[in-house]
Amino acid sequence: MKRFTEQLNKKANSVKLQAAEKRELRERVVSYMEYHPLPAELKTAKTNVRQKKVAGLPQFTEAFATFKVPFSHIFKYSAAMAAIILVVVPFVAERAVPGDALYAVKVQFNEEIISTLTFDTYQKVEWETERLNRRIAEARLLAREGRLTEEAEAEVAEAVREHTTSAKKEIEELRSWDEDAATIASIALDSTLEVQSNSLREEDNIALAEDSELKIRPINLIASAIDESRAKDSESSASSSLPSYVKLMARVELNTTRIYELLKALGKLAPAEELIDVSRRAEDINRALQQTIETAQEDELVAREQLVVIVQRTQRLIVYMTELEVIKTVDIEFLIPLVLTDSEKEVNREAMVTDLEQRLAKIDVLLAGLTDLEALAKISFAQAEIITLLETTLPATQDYQTFKTVAEGAKALADDVLRLIELSSNPEMEIPIIDRPTTTASTSVIQVEENFTSTSEPTSTPTQ
């Protein structure tokens, strides 16, 4: 029996249908299915469910269960979640400050991606400069809200050091193949640090002068970190040669274009009168640039030195215009002094002379009611000094800066005389002492009194 079964299986395995036989068999099966359709109750029967026995009906049981995975929904929701994580979260993180939950996303994800995608070395220097400006702005925001703790201040100061160091490394790498571009980048970086340092120091003075209830802490650690970086940078760049005239001119043109773009943008947000000082500085830079172009035809070395100064001025002005807190705390005259035209200098000369003449006229009026002979003698001596400065020294002075210094000294002396007259008229009045910087062209009332005393001693000594 066993042998028969083996032979049958072997025979069955060897039997094969021909093509015509397969076709005929398929047609028979299809025909049978057409004339013997599936019963209606079986068509509506639910799969994957065990039916209960009802009214003696047979029980149908599936041999296995099937499940449908909603891949379309999974992909759709996954894409939405990825969009939230990769777009919304980084966007929200841009407003984070030290101490916020998303601050790490801002610094370690957003900014690092930009750093990775920045391939140009010069642009890397500018990006690191922008990052240290961001850290300082964050510290200002925390200080204004009273949330700048010592830990946060130290963290920002360390970040400023790191970004400055990174910028300097990029500058040194740039220096290996483009000395001029590296020097220009170093000038721009130092100018930016200078503006931020001056602004932070001024904020210190404001914070100390205000009431302690405002809870504004001076940002000393950050300012110190900037000053340290500037000191090291000045030592390393002291031996750097002047960049070429062409590259300096290209940088100045780039900066001036940026300035006018900012002016145009700010003009839509601020009244025109608030931008007068900034617009005037831009005009000064244009005039200085024209003079430098004329100088380059005679002496290119001098022109290059002048262009370095213009690069510094333009960079300071850009930082001043882009940093709102700098605008609030630092006078633009301190960062970018005004450059007067010849006509403006002449107008100022006339105004200073007129002001000094008015003070002398006021002294003459007040002297008429003064009875103190000793005070009259001292005031007459000082009055003679002022008249000499007004009628002799000032007309002979051609240099405007020297003229301004002498005029301010004469004005200060006239103010001292007016205070002395007021004090002599009212001996019980307390006159506050005003500290002035010492200049070679100014003479204080104390010096006048000493000169008067020394010259009048022989006549005032009683005879024996």
Sequence and secondary structure as in RCSB ss.txt:
>XXXX:A:sequence
MKRFTEQLNKKANSVKLQAAEKRELRERVVSYMEYHPLPAELKTAKTNVRQKKVAGLPQFTEAFATFKVPFSHIF
KYSAAMAAIILVVVPFVAERAVPGDALYAVKVQFNEEIISTLTFDTYQKVEWETERLNRRIAEARLLAREGRLTE
EAEAEVAEAVREHTTSAKKEIEELRSWDEDAATIASIALDSTLEVQSNSLREEDNIALAEDSELKIRPINLIASA
IDESRAKDSESSASSSLPSYVKLMARVELNTTRIYELLKALGKLAPAEELIDVSRRAEDINRALQQTIETAQEDE
LVAREQLVVIVQRTQRLIVYMTELEVIKTVDIEFLIPLVLTDSEKEVNREAMVTDLEQRLAKIDVLLAGLTDLEA
LAKISFAQAEIITLLETTLPATQDYQTFKTVAEGAKALADDVLRLIELSSNPEMEIPIIDRPTTTASTSVIQVEE
NFTSTSEPTSTPTQ
>XXXX:A:secstr
 HHHHHHHHHHHHH    HHHHHHHHHHHHHHHHHS   HHHHS  TTS     TT      SS      HHHHH
HHHHHHHHIIIIIHHHHHTT  TTSTTHHHIIIIIHHHHHHH   HHHHHHHHHHHHHHHHHHHHHHHHTT   H
HHHHHHHHHHHHHHHHHHHHHHHHHTT HHHHHHHHHHHHHHHHHHHHHHHHHHHHHHHS GGG     HHHHHH
HHHHHHHHHHHHTT     HHHHHHHHHHHHHHHHHHHHHHHTTS GGGGHHHHHHHHHHHHHHHHHHHHHTT H
HHHHHHHHHHHHHHHHHHHHHH HHHHHHS HHHHS     HHHHHHHHHHHHHHHHHHHHHHHHHHTT   HHH
HHHHHHHHHHHHHIIIIIHHH  SHHHHHHHHHHHHHHHHHHHHHHHHHH TT           TT   HHHHHH
HHHHHHHHHHS   
